[in-house]
């Protein structure tokens, strides 16, 4: 017997919240990793990104999950995190300049 659509949607909502919690943890780690960088521009390393995407596709296949969805999701996430990391670097640099001007 099929479950009611409302039950399925509630479970999807629960999973979405859990994924957001995990993304928040990943974001914190991205910021922590970024704190080790002192360049003025965050480099989007194509080699590193391709390595990550290859791993994501491989893991998706192992889990029986469509690699296309995994790749698209992670490509978007990685691009967004690069932008956020750049913004955080610029924020830190502005604080340093402000502190030196005091």
Order of alpha helices (4+ residues) and beta strands (2+ residues): alpha-alpha-alpha
